[in-house]
């Protein structure tokens, strides 16, 4: 590639016009244009210099793309202008004026253009210079900035006169309207003004007497608009749009008090009465029963609030503030509760609930026989948990004992309780008293429950008993299987198996009511079976001798060793078929049977079989 060599300015024709001839400069040194200034060296294209020396200058000096093509051609590099695509275009050479040159090629850049040393990487894809492109970007940014400033100023102006979206006054949506328009809406609305107060267990609505409520609508509208903060309109607009979409009031809305006229004394009396009614059912103490939430299965502070009294003065004050703004809704929060009697903070209440929840993890089913009787879970245990003076949960032993006693008396122990059944022949019998039935072991059950609580046990617990019956059907139900039915009114004895099939039947003679020896009614069980027994009556206080001595072959006692079923060969056979015979020839309380029938029953009945004596 040929080097660009300096030329002596004195050898350049037409110097005054700043035009230079092109000479072949191979091997010639560069010459400064000003000997005093080495940096003033003039460079020129060697090919152009050669052409000028031969008098072959045929075209004016070219610039830009044309100059670049000349440089490439002089260096033996094919020019884009000589490509087939370029040959199809008409050839012409633009003529550049001095002004063009100065504009298109700045003085600082003329030397690189003239010598071919220009860095073409600074040209963008469109062939435009980088500085021009940057100037355009700056102009565009300036335009955008101007538009933003104008938009901001316009928004600030607009929201100096219009309400933001989501703005409400006296329950009326006044979004994007003026204060005058809002005042008209308010004036029309307050004619049916009401205030609804809700929360902390209170749900009350105040309806002013006709003509007793009024509001300065214009003052209300202007007061709200004055709090618009127009220079914060981008932020306020966004929060307002969000509130409007959610159907709420813009949280940044300023609602100052305005001139409201109403019967304040009547309002205070009505609201105070509603608050007193709520507090009447609230003890104001923190206890286990009030803090346990059955739905959640845990102690919670929220549930405990149902026992907490609400603050009368604070609620009335808040309601008056709401009326002063012509609000229609007042939602009360937890700040409207009075403190519990213990003075505990919310943090202390939560800690107490958490500790109580730690000891109610037991979940067992109590069974009697094959039947479920009760469930021992958190809801049950809350009856035994109390909080001491520093709110520590305590499992109350006496409470547990009382619970077991109540369970035994109402569900477990059937001995002596009233039970009803229908005999297979259709007679319905209701009877109480006696010794037959279930008897629970309360002390052992209490220990089992305490162990279950300590171990957070789950599953089943079989209720320990002191006495059992054939089956368990709850209080008042039949709990026997096979039984002996003694009907005093009919003077008949029947034996039914567990399926209520009649197995045996006979006439009988029961105790003589005329002498005070009635056979006791009730539900009993066969407690002894013996043969060849000597029966001895109680001693006569006058003679000191037994009232009677009888020898029987078959003895089946059901009340201690004193009353039972047995054979009575001293009774006339006809008396066993006479339903009235017991009133004049009755026993001392036992149930007399014909000897052969007594033998049959003795071979059928079993120890612990039920015996029911009824009228």
Protein Blocks (a to p, Z undefined) as FASTA:
>chain_A
ZZdddddfklpghklnopacdddfehiacddfblklmklpccddfklmmmmmnopafbdc
dehjlmmmmmmmmnopacfklpmklmmpccddddddfklmmmmmcfklmmmmmnopacfk
lpcfkopafklmmmmmmmmmmmmmmmmmmmmmmmmmmmmmbccehiaeehiacehiafkl
mmmmmmmmmmmgccddeeehiacdddddehiaccdfklmmmmmmmmnommlmmmmmmmmm
mmmmnopacfkbccddddddddfklmmmmmmmmmmmmmmmpgoiacfklmpcfklopacf
klmmmmpccdfklmmmmmmmmmmnopabdcddfklpccdfklpafklmmmmmmmmmmmmm
bccdddehjbcfbdcdfklmmmmpccdfkopacddfklmmmmmmmmmmmmmmmghpacdd
ddfkopacddeedjedcdddfklmmmmmmmmmmnopahjdddddfbdcfbdebehiacbf
cdcdddfklopacdddfkopafbdcddddddfknopaccedddddfbdcehiaddddddf
klopafbdcddfbdcdfehjlbccdddfkbcfklmmmmklmmmmccfhiacddfklmmmm
mmmpcghiacdddZZ
